[in-house]
């Protein structure tokens, strides 16, 4: 590690007294690593300074001008400053600025969102939400809104890849929005240091800052929607504890709650199919920064149909039982990943398009799950999405199969998970 662990006096008075059940052991001091400054969200004293810098950023102002071209810059910035008054923390910023934006996105780009969680889930407890990944920006944004609207004490700090922080204004904006940075494209040595630092930060954020954390179950989105938890993600979680701590105790320290995200339609499906053909036809092809921006924009603005989020119970009790088994550490990582996958897969909200796609690809018959009108609607949707693909010599059969696979895999995984749990 590059930085020494030090003790720093902090004020945790922003926690209401009745909600200090996990912060009570940290009322006097908190372990703080100065290396966290590389990746953490902004602190309370940094928020006003960064907000001022954001308003002075030329690219940010161009983006804002696109929303209200009729509003002079000086008046727009005056209104933003007025709105910012009273904002002290990143969570304040989320509620004041981001919540209205996310609600507008839901109204314009979905048929509505729903949220389910276990009745006995303690809303004042902190959790690490490990989820499948559908949208670069909105997965965590929707979750924050749902947590806040359903009485959870804290929203989430969010892990976001630094490959998406293309411009300084984006980096500033996401760090104001409770994001911490996940570094990408590192050497093996750099990756080890980065993973340990991030693990220590996640443990610190959950247990000492009193924050929830959202992080995807794998690096990047599963392009074919075959959602699988990477063992490497669990290994990273286990790094940030004292040497000698058992694997199950290290993971219990984070209170992992699997989260399932189900979109009826993925507005980026054609971009993912396009990427599959580029990778097939062009040796060494890689996405550009512009490709990442196009994915972000399409994911935010594109139509998603119905959206459902469902939380599984925290796996702490299951980990207790797992810890009693005599299982090699490597195998234990795999078993824990499989358990998280089963929890995620069994809670998919399946839509007619999922069953239609499975029937076409697998030759099955689940026509009781959809109507002929549903089938016609999905066929029109597929043709419209495939027509958007921009590749030389588009292979339409290949593209169709790839998009169908994205919709069929959640159905396949749900059937496998629910049959195993019976």
C-alpha positions as CSV (number, residue, x, y, z in Angstrom):
1,X,0.0,0.0,0.0
2,X,1.2,3.5,-0.8
3,X,-0.4,5.2,2.3
4,X,-0.2,4.6,6.0
5,X,-3.4,4.0,7.9
6,X,-3.9,6.9,10.2
7,X,-6.6,8.0,12.7
8,X,-8.7,11.1,12.0
9,X,-11.3,12.7,14.2
10,X,-14.5,13.0,12.3
11,X,-18.0,14.2,12.9
12,X,-20.7,11.6,12.3
13,X,-23.5,13.8,13.6
14,X,-25.2,13.5,10.2
15,X,-26.4,10.1,11.3
16,X,-29.7,10.4,13.3
17,X,-29.1,8.9,16.7
18,X,-31.5,6.1,16.2
19,X,-29.6,5.0,13.1
20,X,-26.1,4.8,14.6
21,X,-26.3,1.0,15.3
22,X,-23.2,0.4,13.1
23,X,-21.5,3.7,13.6
24,X,-21.4,3.5,17.4
25,X,-18.0,1.9,17.5
26,X,-16.6,4.7,15.3
27,X,-18.0,7.7,17.2
28,X,-14.6,8.9,18.3
29,X,-12.3,7.9,15.5
30,X,-12.3,6.3,12.1
31,X,-9.5,4.5,10.3
32,X,-8.6,6.6,7.2
33,X,-6.2,5.9,4.5
34,X,-5.0,9.0,2.6
35,X,-4.7,6.8,-0.5
36,X,-8.5,6.7,-0.6
37,X,-8.3,10.3,-1.9
38,X,-7.4,8.7,-5.3
39,X,-10.8,7.0,-5.7
40,X,-13.4,8.2,-3.1
41,X,-16.4,10.5,-3.6
42,X,-16.0,14.1,-2.6
43,X,-16.2,15.0,1.1
44,X,-18.5,17.7,2.5
45,X,-15.9,20.4,2.5
46,X,-15.0,19.8,-1.1
47,X,-18.5,19.9,-2.6
48,X,-18.8,23.8,-2.9
49,X,-15.4,24.1,-4.5
50,X,-16.0,21.4,-7.1
51,X,-19.5,22.7,-7.9
52,X,-17.9,26.1,-8.7
53,X,-15.3,24.5,-10.9
54,X,-18.1,22.6,-12.7
55,X,-20.0,25.8,-13.5
56,X,-16.8,27.2,-15.0
57,X,-16.1,24.2,-17.2
58,X,-16.7,25.0,-20.9
59,X,-17.7,21.4,-21.9
60,X,-20.1,21.2,-19.0
61,X,-21.7,24.5,-20.0
62,X,-22.1,23.2,-23.6
63,X,-24.0,20.2,-22.2
64,X,-26.2,22.3,-20.0
65,X,-26.9,24.7,-22.9
66,X,-28.3,21.7,-24.8
67,X,-31.0,21.3,-22.1
68,X,-32.1,24.9,-22.1
69,X,-30.6,26.8,-25.1
70,X,-33.0,29.7,-24.6
71,X,-31.6,30.3,-21.1
72,X,-28.6,32.7,-20.9
73,X,-25.5,31.1,-19.2
74,X,-25.4,33.7,-16.4
75,X,-29.0,33.1,-15.5
76,X,-28.7,29.3,-15.8
77,X,-25.7,29.3,-13.5
78,X,-27.4,31.6,-11.0
79,X,-30.3,29.2,-10.8
80,X,-28.0,26.2,-10.4
81,X,-26.1,28.0,-7.6
82,X,-29.5,28.8,-5.9
83,X,-30.5,25.2,-6.2
84,X,-27.1,24.1,-4.7
85,X,-27.6,26.3,-1.6
86,X,-28.1,24.0,1.4
87,X,-26.4,21.0,-0.3
88,X,-23.6,19.8,2.0
89,X,-23.1,16.1,1.2
90,X,-23.0,13.9,-1.9
91,X,-26.3,12.4,-0.7
92,X,-27.8,15.9,-0.6
93,X,-26.6,16.4,-4.1
94,X,-28.2,13.1,-5.3
95,X,-31.5,14.1,-3.8
96,X,-31.5,17.7,-4.9
97,X,-30.1,17.4,-8.4
98,X,-30.1,13.7,-9.5
99,X,-33.5,12.5,-8.2
100,X,-35.5,14.9,-10.4
101,X,-33.4,13.9,-13.4
102,X,-33.8,10.2,-12.8
103,X,-37.6,10.6,-12.3
104,X,-37.8,12.5,-15.6
105,X,-35.9,9.6,-17.3
106,X,-38.3,7.1,-15.8
107,X,-41.3,9.1,-17.2
108,X,-39.8,9.5,-20.6
109,X,-37.9,6.3,-21.2
110,X,-39.7,3.5,-19.3
111,X,-43.2,2.2,-18.7
112,X,-42.5,2.4,-15.0
113,X,-40.2,0.9,-12.4
114,X,-40.9,-1.5,-9.6
115,X,-38.9,-2.5,-6.5
116,X,-39.1,-5.5,-4.2
117,X,-37.0,-6.4,-1.2
118,X,-37.4,-8.8,1.7
119,X,-39.9,-7.7,4.4
120,X,-37.4,-8.3,7.2
121,X,-34.5,-6.3,5.5
122,X,-33.2,-3.8,8.0
123,X,-33.3,-0.4,6.3
124,X,-30.9,1.2,8.7
125,X,-28.3,-1.5,8.1
126,X,-25.6,-1.0,5.5
127,X,-25.2,-3.4,2.6
128,X,-23.0,-4.1,-0.4
129,X,-25.4,-4.6,-3.3
130,X,-23.9,-6.9,-5.9
131,X,-26.0,-6.9,-9.1
132,X,-26.1,-7.9,-12.7
133,X,-25.4,-5.0,-15.0
134,X,-27.7,-3.6,-17.7
135,X,-26.9,0.1,-18.0
136,X,-23.7,2.0,-17.4
137,X,-25.4,5.0,-15.7
138,X,-28.9,4.1,-14.8
139,X,-28.5,0.8,-12.9
140,X,-27.2,2.6,-9.8
141,X,-29.2,5.8,-10.4
142,X,-32.5,3.9,-10.4
143,X,-31.4,2.0,-7.3
144,X,-30.6,5.2,-5.4
145,X,-34.0,6.6,-6.2
146,X,-35.8,3.3,-5.1
147,X,-33.8,3.1,-1.8
148,X,-34.6,6.7,-1.0
149,X,-38.3,6.4,-1.9
150,X,-38.7,3.2,0.1
151,X,-37.3,4.6,3.4
152,X,-33.7,3.3,3.3
153,X,-31.5,5.6,5.4
154,X,-28.7,5.8,2.9
155,X,-28.4,5.7,-0.9
156,X,-25.3,4.0,-2.4
157,X,-21.8,4.9,-3.1
158,X,-21.2,3.6,-6.7
159,X,-18.3,1.8,-8.3
160,X,-17.6,3.3,-11.7
161,X,-14.8,2.4,-14.2
162,X,-12.3,5.2,-14.9
163,X,-12.6,4.3,-18.6
164,X,-15.9,6.2,-18.5
165,X,-14.5,9.3,-16.9
166,X,-13.5,10.7,-20.3
167,X,-13.7,14.4,-19.5
168,X,-12.8,16.3,-16.2
169,X,-16.4,17.5,-15.8
170,X,-17.7,13.9,-15.9
171,X,-15.2,12.8,-13.2
172,X,-16.2,15.8,-11.0
173,X,-19.9,15.2,-11.5
174,X,-19.8,11.5,-10.7
175,X,-17.7,12.0,-7.6
176,X,-20.3,14.6,-6.4
177,X,-22.8,11.8,-7.0
178,X,-21.3,9.4,-4.5
179,X,-19.1,7.5,-7.0
180,X,-15.8,6.0,-6.3
181,X,-13.4,5.1,-9.1
182,X,-12.6,1.5,-10.3
183,X,-9.4,1.7,-12.2
184,X,-9.2,-0.2,-15.6
185,X,-6.4,-1.2,-18.0
186,X,-3.7,-1.7,-15.4
187,X,-0.6,-3.9,-15.3
188,X,-0.7,-7.0,-13.0
189,X,1.2,-5.2,-10.3
190,X,-0.9,-2.1,-10.5
191,X,-4.1,-4.1,-10.5
192,X,-3.1,-5.9,-7.3
193,X,-2.5,-2.5,-5.5
194,X,-5.6,-1.0,-7.0
195,X,-7.8,-4.0,-6.0
196,X,-6.5,-3.9,-2.4
197,X,-7.0,-0.2,-2.1
198,X,-10.6,-0.5,-3.5
199,X,-11.3,-3.4,-1.1
200,X,-10.1,-1.5,1.9
201,X,-12.2,1.5,0.8
202,X,-15.4,-0.6,0.4
203,X,-14.9,-2.1,3.9
204,X,-14.2,1.4,5.3
205,X,-17.2,2.9,3.5
206,X,-19.7,0.2,4.7
207,X,-18.4,-0.2,8.3
208,X,-17.0,3.2,9.2
209,X,-18.6,5.8,6.9
210,X,-21.9,4.0,7.2
211,X,-22.6,3.9,3.4
212,X,-24.3,1.3,1.2
213,X,-22.3,0.3,-1.8
214,X,-23.4,-0.7,-5.3
215,X,-21.1,-2.7,-7.5
216,X,-21.6,-4.9,-10.6
217,X,-20.9,-8.6,-10.3
218,X,-18.3,-8.5,-13.1
219,X,-16.2,-6.0,-14.9
220,X,-18.4,-4.4,-17.5
221,X,-21.8,-5.5,-18.7
222,X,-22.4,-9.1,-19.9
223,X,-23.0,-8.4,-23.6
224,X,-25.2,-11.5,-24.0
225,X,-27.0,-11.0,-20.6
226,X,-25.6,-14.3,-19.3
227,X,-25.0,-12.7,-15.9
228,X,-22.2,-14.4,-13.9
229,X,-20.4,-13.2,-10.8
230,X,-16.6,-13.2,-11.4
231,X,-14.5,-14.9,-8.7
232,X,-12.1,-12.0,-9.1
233,X,-14.7,-9.6,-7.8
234,X,-15.1,-11.7,-4.6
235,X,-11.4,-12.0,-4.2
236,X,-11.2,-8.2,-4.3
237,X,-13.8,-7.9,-1.6
238,X,-11.8,-10.3,0.6
239,X,-8.6,-8.3,0.4
240,X,-9.5,-5.3,2.6
241,X,-9.4,-7.1,6.0
242,X,-6.7,-8.1,8.5
243,X,-4.5,-11.0,7.5
244,X,-5.7,-14.2,8.9
245,X,-9.4,-13.3,8.6
246,X,-11.4,-16.2,7.1
247,X,-12.9,-15.7,3.7
248,X,-16.5,-15.9,5.0
249,X,-15.8,-13.5,7.8
250,X,-14.2,-11.0,5.3
251,X,-17.3,-11.2,3.1
252,X,-19.8,-11.1,6.1
253,X,-18.1,-7.8,7.0
254,X,-19.7,-6.3,3.9
255,X,-23.3,-7.7,4.3
256,X,-23.6,-8.7,0.7
257,X,-27.2,-8.5,-0.7
258,X,-27.5,-9.7,-4.3
259,X,-29.6,-7.5,-6.5
260,X,-31.5,-8.4,-9.7
261,X,-32.1,-5.8,-12.5
262,X,-34.6,-6.7,-15.2
263,X,-35.2,-4.4,-18.2
264,X,-38.0,-5.3,-20.6
265,X,-35.9,-3.8,-23.5
266,X,-32.2,-3.0,-23.6
267,X,-31.8,0.2,-25.7
268,X,-28.1,-0.8,-26.2
269,X,-28.9,-4.2,-27.6
270,X,-28.1,-3.3,-31.2
271,X,-24.8,-1.6,-30.1
272,X,-23.8,-4.8,-28.3
273,X,-24.7,-6.9,-31.4
274,X,-22.7,-4.4,-33.5
275,X,-19.7,-5.0,-31.1
276,X,-20.0,-8.8,-31.5
277,X,-19.7,-8.5,-35.3
278,X,-16.8,-6.0,-35.2
279,X,-15.0,-8.4,-32.8
280,X,-15.7,-11.3,-35.2
281,X,-14.7,-9.6,-38.4
282,X,-12.0,-7.1,-37.3
283,X,-8.9,-8.6,-35.6
284,X,-7.9,-6.6,-32.5
285,X,-11.0,-4.4,-32.6
286,X,-11.6,-2.4,-29.5
287,X,-14.2,0.1,-28.4
288,X,-13.2,3.8,-28.6
289,X,-14.0,6.5,-26.0
290,X,-16.7,7.7,-28.4
291,X,-18.2,4.2,-28.4
292,X,-18.4,4.4,-24.6
293,X,-20.1,7.8,-24.8
294,X,-22.6,6.5,-27.4
295,X,-23.5,3.6,-25.1
296,X,-24.0,5.9,-22.1
297,X,-26.2,8.3,-24.2
298,X,-28.2,5.5,-25.7
299,X,-28.6,3.7,-22.4
300,X,-29.9,6.9,-20.7
301,X,-32.2,8.2,-23.5
302,X,-33.4,4.9,-25.1
303,X,-36.7,3.2,-24.3
304,X,-36.4,0.4,-21.7
305,X,-40.1,-0.6,-21.3
306,X,-40.8,-2.0,-17.8
307,X,-38.0,-2.0,-15.3
308,X,-37.9,-4.2,-12.1
309,X,-35.4,-4.3,-9.3
310,X,-35.5,-7.1,-6.7
311,X,-33.2,-7.5,-3.7
312,X,-32.3,-10.9,-2.3
313,X,-31.8,-11.4,1.5
314,X,-28.3,-10.6,2.8
315,X,-26.1,-13.7,2.5
316,X,-24.5,-13.4,5.9
317,X,-26.4,-16.4,7.4
318,X,-25.6,-18.5,4.3
319,X,-21.9,-17.5,4.6
320,X,-22.0,-18.7,8.3
321,X,-23.0,-22.2,7.0
322,X,-20.5,-22.0,4.2
323,X,-17.7,-21.3,6.7
324,X,-18.4,-24.6,8.5
325,X,-17.5,-26.6,5.4
326,X,-14.0,-27.9,4.8
327,X,-13.7,-26.4,1.3
328,X,-10.5,-25.2,-0.3
329,X,-10.4,-21.4,-0.6
330,X,-10.4,-21.4,-4.4
331,X,-13.5,-23.7,-4.5
332,X,-15.2,-21.5,-1.9
333,X,-14.9,-18.4,-4.1
334,X,-16.6,-20.4,-6.9
335,X,-19.4,-21.7,-4.6
336,X,-20.1,-18.2,-3.3
337,X,-20.2,-16.8,-6.8
338,X,-22.6,-19.5,-7.8
339,X,-24.9,-18.8,-4.8
340,X,-25.0,-15.1,-5.7
341,X,-25.8,-16.0,-9.3
342,X,-28.6,-18.3,-8.2
343,X,-30.1,-15.5,-6.0
344,X,-29.9,-13.1,-8.9
345,X,-31.2,-15.5,-11.6
346,X,-34.2,-16.7,-9.6
347,X,-35.5,-13.1,-9.2
348,X,-35.5,-12.0,-12.8
349,X,-38.7,-10.4,-13.9
350,X,-39.4,-12.1,-17.2
351,X,-41.3,-10.4,-20.0
352,X,-43.0,-11.8,-23.2
353,X,-39.9,-10.9,-25.2
354,X,-37.7,-13.2,-23.1
355,X,-39.9,-16.2,-23.7
356,X,-40.3,-15.4,-27.4
357,X,-36.5,-15.2,-27.8
358,X,-36.0,-18.5,-26.0
359,X,-38.6,-20.3,-28.0
360,X,-37.1,-19.1,-31.3
361,X,-33.5,-20.0,-30.4
362,X,-34.2,-23.3,-28.4
363,X,-37.2,-24.6,-30.3
364,X,-39.2,-24.7,-27.1
365,X,-42.9,-23.8,-26.7
366,X,-43.8,-21.3,-24.1
367,X,-46.7,-19.7,-26.0
368,X,-48.7,-19.5,-22.8
369,X,-46.4,-16.8,-21.7
370,X,-47.2,-14.4,-24.6
371,X,-49.8,-13.6,-27.2
372,X,-49.6,-13.3,-31.0
373,X,-49.7,-9.5,-30.6
374,X,-46.6,-9.7,-28.2
375,X,-44.8,-11.7,-30.9
376,X,-45.6,-9.2,-33.6
377,X,-44.5,-6.3,-31.4
378,X,-41.2,-8.0,-30.6
379,X,-40.6,-8.8,-34.2
380,X,-41.0,-5.2,-35.2
381,X,-38.7,-4.2,-32.4
382,X,-36.0,-6.6,-33.5
383,X,-36.1,-5.3,-37.1
384,X,-36.0,-1.7,-35.9
385,X,-33.0,-2.4,-33.7
386,X,-31.1,-4.4,-36.3
387,X,-31.6,-1.6,-38.8
388,X,-29.7,0.8,-36.5
389,X,-26.5,-1.3,-36.7
390,X,-23.6,0.4,-38.4
391,X,-21.0,-2.1,-39.6
392,X,-19.6,-2.8,-43.0
393,X,-21.5,-5.7,-44.6
394,X,-23.9,-6.3,-41.7
395,X,-24.6,-10.0,-41.1
396,X,-28.3,-9.8,-40.3
397,X,-28.7,-13.5,-39.3
398,X,-25.8,-13.2,-36.9
399,X,-27.0,-9.8,-35.5
400,X,-30.5,-11.2,-35.0
401,X,-29.2,-14.3,-33.2
402,X,-27.0,-12.1,-30.9
403,X,-29.9,-9.8,-29.9
404,X,-32.2,-12.8,-29.4
405,X,-29.6,-14.4,-27.1
406,X,-29.5,-11.3,-25.0
407,X,-33.3,-11.7,-24.3
408,X,-33.2,-15.5,-24.0
409,X,-30.4,-15.9,-21.5
410,X,-32.3,-14.4,-18.5
411,X,-35.1,-16.9,-19.2
412,X,-32.6,-19.8,-19.5
413,X,-30.9,-18.8,-16.2
414,X,-34.2,-18.3,-14.4
415,X,-35.4,-21.7,-15.4
416,X,-32.1,-23.3,-14.2
417,X,-32.0,-21.4,-10.9
418,X,-35.6,-22.0,-10.0
419,X,-35.4,-25.7,-10.8
420,X,-32.3,-26.0,-8.6
421,X,-34.1,-24.3,-5.6
422,X,-37.1,-26.7,-5.7
